């Protein structure tokens, strides 16, 4: 079970640590939330925690927990931070809360739940818009807004395949429809993949 630690890059010295949120399988990297705040998210029912790191007069560091709960999180990647709000796909092995939005104080603004379900897909922010896959077959273009889920467009681009649905472990985490690969965007061209193909699609206004 790991801790959250701050490390001096040149020496490896541990400057501070926080051990009230210990995840045995940590996929998403910690997110710099500004003003000394660090947000961490994870699967396996740990949700999220926000801490604040402050440097003391003697040069040492202190850590304060701002909030911790299991109403927001992301199993496979860090949330997107935009205009003071976090956006994440909160789907774990036992939770299916869909795309969710949370403010800086830890208040969850909304969740799509299963309508639509975002099941550990990929997300990036580009020119103020979220480009997201649902972890299965769909690609979405979304306006990030704390007042509610605002999809602008969607397309069926990804296909199932590559994992046997007879495999009990694969079936539990998505089976043949799990497409969690990260996306990349350059010059309006989006690279994304399912379990059999890499494709490039043009994103245009």
Secondary structure, DSSP 8 states (H G I E B T S, - for coil): ---EEEE-TTT--EEEEE-SS--SS--S--EEEETTEEEEEETTTTEEEEEEEEE-TTS-EEEEEEEEESSS--SSS--EEETTEEEEEEE-SS-EEEEEEEETTS-EEEE-TTTT---S--EEEETTEEEEE-SSSEEEEEE--TTS-EEEEEEE-----SS-TTSHHHHHTTGGG------EEETTEEEEE-SS-EEEEE---
